[in-house]
Amino acid sequence: MSGSSKPDPLISLFKSIGLTQAKANEAAKSPKAAATLKNLIDRYSLNSRNDVNEKNAGLIAALAGQLAKSDCSNDTEKYVLEKILDGKLKSVDQVTAAVKYVTCHSTISDAEFNEECGVGYSITPEELLDRVSGFVSSNSVSGWDKLGQTISGVKAIPALRWASPLEIKNAVESTFLKAFGSKETGKPKGKESNQPSRPTKDQGNKTSDTTSMQKTVFEEGFLGALHKPGDNPQIHPHLREQHLAATSGQVWTRFPPEPNGYLHIGHSKAIFVNFGYAAHHGGKCYLRYDDTNPEKEEARYFESILETIRWLGFEPWKITYSSDYFDELYELAVELIKRDKAYVCHCTQEQIKYDRGDRGEGQKREKPRACSHRNRAVEETLSEFVKMKEGGYKPGEANLRMKQDLEDGNPQMWDLTAYRILETPHHRTKDKWRIYPTYDFTHCLVDSLENISHSLCTTEFILSRVSYEWLCDALEVYKPRQSEYGRLHLEGTVMSKRKILALVEEGFVKGWDDPRLYTLIALRRRGIPPGAILSFINTLGVSTATTSIEVTRFEQSIRQYLENTAPRLLMVMRPLKVTIENLPEDHVEFVTKSLHPKVSVLGNTTIPFTRTIYIDADDFRVEDSKDYFRLAPGKTVGLFQAPYPMTCTSYKTDPTTGGVTELVCRLENEGPPKKPKAFIQWVAEHAPSGSPVRVDETRIFHQLFKSDKPNSDFRSDIDPNSLEVVKGALVEVGFWHLAKRAIENARMESLSRMKPSNTSDVAIDQLVGNECVRFQGLRIAYFSLDKDARIACLSDESAERKQGDYVVLNRIVSLKEDTGKSA
């Protein structure tokens, strides 16, 4: 029997608003969603409106699907529908977010709606490629086998939440093509070349763009061997059950710095390990200030620590303080005394050291002996402890010590001090307390109170693990597992807070952020990107061995990071004037040049070429030689990006010093073109376009110490020539636009990071500073803008020099390892 089936009126209705046959069929599959779409079409006459087309019809169908699962009023559904028809909502993800917003808010705020749903979001193809290129570089992506991971990682970048998935995919593939060649050439040879690459575990994990590509370091080696949450042994089974109930079986870590100084490069590894491990496993990481010593703590250190963590790209789940738990810790100390596991000792510090077997520097530690107060009655110890708390003793006259195991071979079990008396007011608790818990008492118990699943610390605390576990078990509280990894140490510098403080106070350096130091605020000021530091640590890996790295290796990793992320500008460090005699005085020709020959997404810049230009004095010699290829009398050289080479015809000298003051050259713009053997840098003088940019100071930093291992007398090892200041360098005029764009991009990125963090105390200035302006002075070095620089255009609409501007550049790193002190 032949014949044709009758058309489905519902599908015909859906097609009438612009849906294709396939999409209409799809929309009709769910009865509830189909009924909702039909009601929308009928209620708002969508099949007869001019503003409904194939593009937004798909979004209307998506809206119907979301409305079918929600409880929206007619007013709110109309609000979202109008946003679609007005072209404000452009993707299914935006529509989903819109329905979620109107469902959760009784009153709709246009501004809040737009922000939550990405209304007005736009990103140019150039900006998207720039983001992708930076992500590929910062995560050390090695080839086409990482394509899927990279696309997932880029999609997880908060700033790209509303970007088109197709455009992201195309941008990643384009970046891979330029970086690794065609996909075929990127495949490994042999049997595996025809096999699809297998996705790694959690390939779709969208934890954060700083960790999504760093899977191996968290899944292999030391970190890969860590216990699963809940597998750390407990003295009672119920403690494990309570812990897992509190954490839902997640990884919970903490970064617990002492706020008594600025963080250094070694701390970046601890930040990376604690925040990164938790993020990789979808867990949480506390920032916990270990503020138990008010004598050494200052507000500036608290502020700097948080700012530095955020600068590195991490956001604490919660910010806590050891002082938050002073009441609980005191009660636990009382409980320890009641269990006859602590006593008040009145010995001097010297006597305590002697009793613990310390016979002085260079002397072998002997077996400990019991303190004379060790066996006093529990009631007496309780009374004495209260007396300590209420001011009955001066500092040093009494301490609460734990009654551990003097027969143990580990000195960390030889009756450590739990509480001492300090008369300095605490920054948070003021004068409430006169007794303060020690690190050995506080650390494990606060880990317990905060339900830390993995207490990760450096190997210097290995001996402390036994006392850590002893105290938790003595009080019968949840016992976290302490695991120790190797420290990161850089040779050729000092990282001791005491030594750095001495350098600062005695004037050897100009502050904790002096770029010759390796504090993180100094590295930031120098212009080192945070991604370069994380990439460096990721490359080193995490193990139990101390990682002692030469500074040259650290600097090489920075070069590799900047190679494909930093734009390149023409720059002349020591200008020498050149007059091109065969060009008229009013000659000007604008040259468009790439900001990076291999990274087109960085864009182009336009610079003038005129009769008067400047080259670097080091690029000219009066006496020529066969092995010298730059400029000399009668010699021809090429000019980077300029239309023609030039030949030196004569030069002028200072009658007093004999030094060369000006060159006279001829542009080889007629006749057969000459092929020069070398190209040199130049910048043109052209006042109407603001060319060149005159740099007031260029600061070049050399190693602060003469030796790779500064000894105890580190002051005598300081190199007096570690800072070199060059005045009057010139940079091409494209610098202004580059600087302005760099700051604007950094602000956009920071705003996108602040939104999901939900922390109202984050200031843009914490994440964005002059150091965001980075570039390569072509064939010279990488530079950044110093905080001392004053540049008005960074905060106004223009892109030019203003009265009062003062340009200060820092050399981030040379283009190759320094063999001397020359730039």
LINFEN-V323487 format. One line per field, one symbol per residue. phi: phi as a letter, one per 20 degrees, with the letter a starting at -180 (. if undefined). burial: # if it has 16 or more other ideal C-beta (glycine too) atoms within 10 Angstrom, else .. A space follows every 50 residues. Layout:
BEGIN
phi->???
burial->???
END
This chain:
BEGIN
phi->.dqcffgfffffffffeoffgffffffefegffffffffffffdlfecef edbffeffffffffffffdcceefffffgfgffffenedcbffffgffff fffecfdedgfffgffdmfnfbbfgfffffffffffffdlfdrffegfff gffffefgfdgdffgfffgfffffffffecnffffefffnfffeeffeff gmgegdgafecfeefffedcmgffeffegneffcfcgfffffffffdlme fccbddfeecrefdgffffffgffffffffemdccedcfeedcffdecgf fgffffffffffodcffbdccgfgdgffffffffffffelcbbeddffff fffffenedofneffdffcfffefdffgfffffffffgfenfcegnebbe dfeecfeffegfdelffdccecdffefdelefdddcfegfefgfffgffe lfeceebeffdgfffffgfgffffeldgdfdecddffdcdfnbdcfffff gffffenfcdpfdffeedffffffffofffffffffffffmcbeefeddf gfffffffgfffgdcefdcfbcfcfcfcdefedffefbcedecfeafdcf ffnccdceccfdccdfgfeccfeebfeddefbgmddcedgmefcfbcfda bdcffeenffdaddccfedcmgfeefebcceabeebggeneeeeefbded ddgfdfdfcgefefffefefdfdddddnfccgffgfffffffffffffff ffffgffldfeedgffdcbgffecaefgmdaecceefffccfffcceebb fdgnfbecddffaffbgfdbdee
burial->.........##.###.###...##.###....##.###.##..#.##... .#...############....#...##.###.###..############. ##..........#..####.#.#...###############.######## #######.#####....#..##.###..##.....##............. .#..#.#########.##...##..#..#..#.#....##..#...#... #########.#####################.############..#... ##.##############.########..##.###.##...#####.#... .#.#####.........#..#.#.......#..##..##...#....### ####.#.....###########...####...################## ########..#..#########.##.############.######.#..# ..##...##..###########################.###....#.#. #..##.###.##.#################..#.......#.#.##..#. ###.#.#####.#####.###........###..#####.##.#####.. #........#..#.####.......#..########....###.###### #.###....#...#...#...##.....###############.##..## ..##.......#...#############.#######..#.#.##....#. #...#.########...#....#
END
